[in-house]
Every structure is written in C-alpha cells, then in structure tokens.
Amino acid sequence: MMENKQKDSAPTKGIPTRFVFSKDNQVYLKKNSESAGVDLLKNEEWFPVNFHWKPARQVNSTLLDRL
C-alpha cells in the first residue's frame, strides 16, 4: 500500500488590495498609511488615478461604431 505524503508548501499569499471609490466617473485610491487609530480616520488621503469608469453600453457602442 502506498503512503499518501503531502509536500510542505509555502503559505498561500493573498491578493493585495486597496481601498477605492469612484465619483463622477473618476476613480480614487486611498493612500496607504503606516499609522493606525482615530487620527488615521481624520487624515485619510485619496488621490485620483488615470482610470475612468465607463458604462458597458458606452464601451459596446464605441466598439461597434469602429466595425
């Protein structure tokens, strides 16, 4: 009978994530901060990124117009 041996594997790493929100079709990311606590909430910094949400209909119509 063969013995079922499992290899030791490295711990699984998660996907790094960031806080994000959009307003008026502009996407913003939250600036990472090392400090924590109530002061952090008061000093949250958000910055815009070069990415804009577009409705799927708008993307589809733009692509269809190019055909």
C-alpha positions in Angstrom: 0.0 0.0 0.0 1.3 3.4 -1.0 1.6 6.1 1.7 -0.1 9.4 0.9 2.6 12.0 1.5 1.8 15.7 1.2 4.6 18.1 0.3 5.2 21.0 2.6 4.1 24.0 0.7 4.7 27.7 1.3 1.8 29.6 2.9 -0.7 30.9 0.4 -0.4 34.6 -0.1 -3.5 36.8 -0.6 -4.0 39.3 -3.3 -3.0 42.8 -2.1 -6.0 45.1 -2.2 -6.5 48.9 -1.9 -9.5 51.0 -0.8 -11.1 52.5 -3.9 -14.1 54.6 -4.8 -15.5 56.5 -7.8 -17.2 59.8 -8.0 -18.3 61.5 -11.2 -16.7 58.7 -13.3 -13.3 59.4 -11.7 -11.6 56.6 -9.7 -9.8 57.3 -6.4 -7.4 55.2 -4.4 -6.8 55.6 -0.7 -3.2 56.5 0.2 -1.6 53.7 2.4 -0.5 54.8 5.8 1.5 53.0 8.4 -0.1 54.6 11.4 -3.4 53.5 12.9 -6.1 54.8 15.2 -8.6 57.6 15.3 -6.1 60.1 13.9 -5.8 58.0 10.8 -9.5 58.3 10.0 -9.3 62.1 10.3 -6.3 62.3 7.9 -7.4 59.9 5.2 -5.9 60.9 1.8 -7.4 59.9 -1.5 -5.9 60.5 -4.9 -7.3 60.2 -8.4 -5.9 57.6 -10.8 -5.7 57.7 -14.5 -8.7 55.4 -15.0 -12.3 56.3 -15.6 -15.4 54.1 -15.2 -17.4 53.8 -18.4 -20.8 52.1 -18.7 -20.7 48.8 -20.6 -23.2 50.2 -23.1 -20.9 53.1 -24.0 -17.9 50.8 -24.5 -20.0 48.4 -26.6 -21.4 51.2 -28.8 -17.9 52.6 -29.3 -16.6 49.2 -30.3 -19.5 48.6 -32.7 -19.1 52.0 -34.3 -15.5 51.1 -35.2 -16.5 47.9 -37.1 
